[in-house]
Structures are given as C-alpha cells and as structure tokens.
Amino acid sequence: MDAVTPLSPQTGEKGVNTDTPDDLSSNEGIDPAEGTDPDGTDDLATIPQERLAQMLRDKRKAEASVRQKLRDVEASHATLETAVTGFRARQVRAAAEKAGALDTALDDVVSAVPLEDLLAEDGTVDDEKLTTALTTLREQKPFYWPTQMLPRSSGGQNHTGPTYSGGASWGDVING
C-alpha cells in the first residue's frame, strides 16, 4: 500500500512513499476511536496539506528552539568549566606559596602541576595529592624554591661572599 507523502524531506517535492513499515502489527489492539493524539493527527493522509505544512513549520521551530537552548547550555558549561579551572589553579598557587615557592615562580608551578591529576572523586582538589605533587615538583625543579644560604666560614679561608648549598645549578635552570 502506497502512502502519499505531501513533501519529501530531502527535496521538498511531492511524492509517493513506497516504504511500508515492518511493525504494523505492533499497532494491533489500539482503538482508533480513542486516538493517541489529542488534535486527531494520527492519520496524516487525512490531514490537509496546509495543516501538514504548519505542523512541519512548528516542528522545525521547536527543534530550532531546542538547538538554541543546547548552544546556550554548552556556552554556560564552558564558562563554568573555565571558572572552576581558575579556582583550582588559584588553590594550587596558594598551596605553592604556602610551601615557600618563589613569588616569581608561582605561575610556573601552577602550569607545571597537572590539575586533573590532583582531583578527588568529587572534583575538588585533593590536599594530599597536591602536597605530593608539590614535593615531587620541588625535587624535579628546585629552582622554583629559594635556596638556603650558609653562613660564611670563619676558619681561615679567604672566601668572600655567601656560600650556597644544594641549590639548582645553571644547567638545571637552563635545561628546565
């Protein structure tokens, strides 16, 4: 049985749909007198073309509205994600400052510590993971932290100037 299709979805032209649904038997037991659609649009072949065109316009308008809402939600999500990342970075920066990192190296410390590795299951920064990451970073890049200065030796050496212990060498600084 051929069903008349008022407008082809691909071309917008009138045509005949020769496809028959395989699941026609699934509609058995439904009383057409009861109807499933309150405005009586279950049988599309009996609806005037003008009404079908209006239904199509309404459907497309509703779809466009849903697409716009989706774009708005995605934009909002991106804004919130950026804000949360900023909050996490500030928390890492504050912890690095508290751990004694140089003020000039705080931004480098934040960029050197991968934020996604520091997160607890609820999405917040895990303090233990943060402490471990800062300790590891201090071992790998000691030039982010101040070096300790030893007092001048007073034992017969003619050395002038401060003596540094265990700090980073120029090779460490240059090679990163």
N, C-alpha and C positions, 0 to 999 in steps of 0.2 A: 504494500500500500504506500503510495507516494504522498508525502506531506508537503503542502505548499509553504515555502519559506518566503515571507514578504521581502526581506532584504538579506542578501548574502553578507556574512560578517567580513569576508575578505574583500569583496569588490563593491558592496553596497547596491548590487543589482538584484532584481527579482529573479527567482529561480526555483527549481524544484529540488527538494532534498530527498534522495532515494535511499538514504540510510534508514534502517529500521532498528530500533533498539532491541537488544537481545533480552532485556529484562522486563518485557511487557507483562510476563506472568507475575511479576512482583507486585503489580497493582491490583491483583485479584483480592476481593474482599473489601475493597474501598467502595463505598456507596457514593456515586457521583452526585446524588441529590444532596448529601451532606456537604460536599465540597471541602476542599482543603485550603482554598484561597478566599478570603472574605469578599473580595470585589469580583469574584467569578472569572478570573483569568486563567483557570486551569487548562482550558481548551483553547489554545492560541489560534487554531484555524478559524474559530468563530468570531474572533475579535476583529473589529475594523482596523484597516491599515493605519489610520490616523492615531488610533489608541495605541497600537503597537509601536509606532514611531515615538509617541510621547513616553511610553514605558521605557523604550531604549534610551531616550534622552535623560529620563530620570535616573536610570541605572548608571549611565555614564557619569552623570553629575554626582551621584552618590559615590561612585568609585573614585572620581577626582577628589572629592572631599576626604575620603579615607586616605588617598595617597598624600594629600597635603598634610593631614594630621600625622601620618607616618614621618614625613620630612621634618615636621616641627618637633616630633618626639626625638628623632635622630639628632637634630641640631641641639636640642636640650641635653640629650645624653652626652654629646661631645663636649658641651660646655661644662657639664658636671664632672665628666672624666678629667678634663683639664684642671678644674678646681681641686679635685681630690688628689691628683698627682702633685699639684703645687703644695697642698697641705702636707703630704708625705715628704716631699723634698725639704720643706721647712723643718719638719721634725728631725730629719737626718742632719740637717745643717745645725740645729740646736744641739743635738747629741754630739756632733763632731766638735762644736765649740766648747761644750762641757768637757769633752775628752781632752781638750787642750790643743786642738789643731790651730795652726796659724790663721789669723784673720784673712790673710791674702790667699790662703789655700782652701777656704771653706767651699767655694763654688766647685773647685776641682774635686774635693772629697765627695760632694753630692753627686757629681757626674761619674765618679769612679765606682760608686756603690750602686749596683743594680737594684732599683726599688722593688721590682717584682719578686726578688729573692728574699725580701725582708718581711713579706706579708704573712700575717696569721690567717687562719681559716675564715675569719670574719671580715677580712680585707683591711684591717688596721695594721700598723707597723708593729711587729713583734720586737719587744725590747731586747730579748736575748739574742735574736738573730742580728739586730742592729749592733749590739755590743760586740758580737763575734765578728761581724763584717768590718767594724772599725778597727778592731785589734788586728785582723788579718791585713787590712789596708795599711796600718801603721808599720807592720813588718815588711810589707812589699814596697811601700813608698814612704820611707821615714822622713823625707824632706817636707812632707806636709805638716810635720810637728816640729816644734823648736828643739834644738839640740841643747844638751846640758853643758855648761861651761865649767871646767875645773879651775880651781884657784891656781894662781901661779906657783910654781915650785920655788921653795926658798932654799934649796940645797945646793948652792954653789954653781948652779948653771947660769949662764949669761943669756938666758932666753927671755925675750921681752914679748909681751902680748899674751892674749888668752890662749889656753890650750883646750881643744875640743875633744870630746870623747864619743866614739861610736856614732857619729853623725853621718849624714849622707856625703858621699864623695861627689866631685864634679861629674864623674862618669854616671853615677846614679841619677843625678839631676838631668843630664843631657839625654840619657837613654830612657828615661821615664820609668 
